[in-house]
């Protein structure tokens, strides 16, 4: 999806931003894999992930999907 978005835009800014968000979410998931669910840090990181995913989906739906139509 992002290569197509890059071709349609004059700037790579939105694609780069989205790819960066994906990487941050992957890193948070990996971190969660190594934290016990009873550890208070798990809740902190899990909530961070939920907010990140929600933000990312909203951006994709409002900006990226609109651009790709």
C-alpha positions as a Python dict, from the first residue, in 0.01 Angstrom:
ca = {
    (1, 'X'): (0, 0, 0),
    (2, 'X'): (274, 247, 91),
    (3, 'X'): (465, 215, -238),
    (4, 'X'): (145, 309, -421),
    (5, 'X'): (93, 601, -186),
    (6, 'X'): (449, 719, -255),
    (7, 'X'): (382, 720, -629),
    (8, 'X'): (65, 924, -585),
    (9, 'X'): (216, 1187, -360),
    (10, 'X'): (479, 1446, -427),
    (11, 'X'): (625, 1382, -83),
    (12, 'X'): (711, 1066, 105),
    (13, 'X'): (622, 1228, 435),
    (14, 'X'): (292, 1044, 494),
    (15, 'X'): (432, 707, 389),
    (16, 'X'): (741, 751, 602),
    (17, 'X'): (528, 853, 898),
    (18, 'X'): (305, 547, 862),
    (19, 'X'): (597, 310, 826),
    (20, 'X'): (755, 461, 1135),
    (21, 'X'): (432, 405, 1329),
    (22, 'X'): (424, 42, 1216),
    (23, 'X'): (776, -7, 1343),
    (24, 'X'): (695, 150, 1680),
    (25, 'X'): (395, -81, 1719),
    (26, 'X'): (607, -385, 1633),
    (27, 'X'): (863, -283, 1891),
    (28, 'X'): (596, -237, 2157),
    (29, 'X'): (449, -579, 2074),
    (30, 'X'): (790, -736, 2105),
    (31, 'X'): (842, -565, 2439),
    (32, 'X'): (505, -694, 2560),
    (33, 'X'): (604, -1049, 2470),
    (34, 'X'): (877, -1032, 2731),
    (35, 'X'): (684, -872, 3017),
    (36, 'X'): (480, -1071, 3262),
    (37, 'X'): (113, -973, 3240),
    (38, 'X'): (114, -912, 3614),
    (39, 'X'): (393, -656, 3584),
    (40, 'X'): (251, -300, 3603),
    (41, 'X'): (467, -209, 3303),
    (42, 'X'): (261, -447, 3092),
    (43, 'X'): (-49, -230, 3136),
    (44, 'X'): (149, 84, 3056),
    (45, 'X'): (290, -63, 2735),
    (46, 'X'): (-37, -230, 2637),
    (47, 'X'): (-225, 99, 2671),
    (48, 'X'): (45, 270, 2467),
    (49, 'X'): (-6, 8, 2195),
    (50, 'X'): (-384, 49, 2196),
    (51, 'X'): (-349, 427, 2158),
    (52, 'X'): (-91, 387, 1882),
    (53, 'X'): (-303, 142, 1685),
    (54, 'X'): (-614, 356, 1723),
    (55, 'X'): (-427, 666, 1608),
    (56, 'X'): (-273, 482, 1314),
    (57, 'X'): (-604, 337, 1196),
    (58, 'X'): (-770, 678, 1215),
    (59, 'X'): (-491, 829, 1005),
    (60, 'X'): (-512, 551, 750),
    (61, 'X'): (-887, 579, 719),
    (62, 'X'): (-894, 958, 697),
    (63, 'X'): (-576, 1031, 501),
    (64, 'X'): (-426, 731, 330),
    (65, 'X'): (-735, 545, 212),
    (66, 'X'): (-879, 872, 85),
    (67, 'X'): (-561, 938, -110),
    (68, 'X'): (-560, 589, -260),
    (69, 'X'): (-918, 597, -386),
}
